[in-house]
């Protein structure tokens, strides 16, 4: 598959906080807004609870990109969880870059529960960015299963 292959459909894992981003995804669904089928949304209690392991496992298990969607800055239900996530995502981008993975494959956005269209626009933008980058170098090269939400749901329930 080449970078310009039109048939490439990126696999994107979107970690969405329960209170804002997941609610905005729900609103987007109610509004019948669509995003590509390769996007998997995973509800998390708070983006600040996501450790480095979650992001790295997503890439190891075949994700071409990871989107972290948290509450608006200053509006986190866990006070500063989204600010912690922002710092963590910035640090992980550097780790990815050092590992040979283009850091644009990881992105954090902030949305309110009422911003379903904004979330869908951010998802489309992320998909377009990853399409330009092409498939992840790790896709299909690890011993783990292809991107399965069950593993992340198990990790998420342990929090």
C-alpha positions in Angstrom: 0.0 0.0 0.0 1.5 3.3 -1.0 0.9 6.6 0.7 -1.3 7.8 -2.1 -3.4 4.6 -2.2 -7.0 5.8 -2.3 -8.2 2.5 -0.8 -6.3 3.0 2.5 -8.8 3.5 5.3 -6.9 4.5 8.5 -7.7 2.8 11.8 -8.1 5.6 14.4 -8.7 5.0 18.1 -10.4 7.9 19.8 -10.2 8.1 23.5 -13.1 10.2 24.6 -13.8 11.5 28.1 -17.1 10.4 29.5 -18.5 13.8 30.4 -17.7 16.0 27.3 -16.2 14.2 24.3 -18.2 11.0 24.5 -21.3 13.1 25.0 -20.4 15.2 22.0 -20.0 11.9 20.0 -23.4 10.9 21.2 -24.8 14.2 20.1 -23.2 13.8 16.7 -24.9 10.5 16.4 -28.2 12.0 17.3 -27.6 14.7 14.7 -26.8 11.9 12.1 -23.4 13.3 11.5 -21.0 10.7 10.1 -17.4 9.9 10.3 -15.3 7.1 8.6 -16.0 3.6 9.8 -12.3 3.1 10.6 -12.7 5.3 13.7 -13.3 3.5 17.0 -14.5 5.6 19.9 -13.6 4.4 23.4 -15.2 6.1 26.4 -12.8 6.8 29.3 -13.6 8.3 32.7 -11.2 11.1 32.1 -8.4 11.7 29.6 -6.1 12.5 32.5 -6.4 8.8 33.6 -4.8 7.5 30.4 -1.3 6.3 30.9 1.5 6.0 28.3 0.7 2.3 28.0 -2.7 3.0 26.4 -1.3 5.1 23.6 1.5 2.8 22.9 -0.7 -0.3 22.9 -3.0 1.4 20.4 -0.1 1.8 18.0 1.3 -1.7 18.7 -2.1 -3.2 18.0 -2.5 -1.7 14.6 -3.9 1.9 15.1 -2.7 4.3 12.4 -3.6 7.2 14.6 -4.9 8.0 18.1 -7.2 10.9 18.9 -7.5 12.0 22.5 -10.7 14.1 23.1 -11.2 15.7 26.5 -13.2 18.4 28.1 -12.6 22.1 27.3 -9.7 23.5 29.2 -11.0 24.8 32.5 -14.1 22.7 32.2 -12.8 19.2 33.3 -15.1 17.4 35.6 -12.0 16.1 37.4 -10.6 19.6 37.8 -7.3 19.3 35.9 -7.5 15.9 34.2 -7.5 17.3 30.7 -4.5 19.5 31.5 -2.6 16.4 32.7 -3.6 14.6 29.5 -2.4 17.6 27.4 1.1 17.4 29.0 1.2 13.6 28.7 0.2 13.7 25.0 2.9 16.2 24.3 5.5 14.0 26.1 4.3 10.9 24.2 4.6 12.7 20.9 8.3 13.1 21.6 8.6 9.4 22.5 6.8 8.5 19.2 9.1 10.7 17.2 12.2 9.1 18.8 10.7 5.7 18.0 10.3 6.5 14.4 6.6 7.1 14.5 5.4 10.4 13.1 4.1 12.4 16.0 1.1 13.7 14.0 -0.4 10.3 14.4 -1.3 11.3 18.0 -3.5 14.4 18.6 -5.4 15.9 21.5 -8.5 18.0 21.1 -10.9 19.7 23.6 -14.6 19.7 23.0 -17.7 20.4 25.1 -20.7 18.0 25.2 -22.6 20.4 23.0 -20.0 20.4 20.2 -20.9 17.2 18.3 -20.1 18.9 14.9 -16.7 20.1 16.2 -15.8 16.6 17.2 -16.8 15.1 13.8 -14.8 17.8 12.1 -11.8 17.0 14.2 -12.2 13.3 13.4 -12.3 14.0 9.7 -9.2 16.2 10.0 -7.4 13.4 11.9 -8.4 10.8 9.3 -7.2 13.1 6.5 -3.9 13.7 8.2 -3.3 10.0 8.7 -4.3 9.2 5.1 -1.6 11.6 4.0 0.9 9.9 6.3 -0.1 6.4 5.1 -0.4 3.2 7.2 1.5 3.0 10.4 4.8 1.3 10.2 3.6 -1.0 13.0 0.4 -2.0 11.3 0.4 -5.8 10.8 4.0 -6.1 12.1 3.3 -6.9 15.8 2.4 -10.2 17.3 -0.7 -8.7 19.0 -4.2 -8.8 17.6 -5.3 -6.1 15.3 -6.9 -3.1 16.9 -9.5 -4.7 19.3 -11.5 -2.5 21.6 -12.0 -5.4 24.1 -8.4 -5.0 25.3 -8.9 -1.3 25.9 -12.2 -1.8 27.5 -10.6 -4.3 29.9 -7.8 -1.8 30.8 -10.4 0.9 31.1 -12.5 -1.1 33.6 -9.5 -1.6 35.8 -9.3 2.2 36.5 
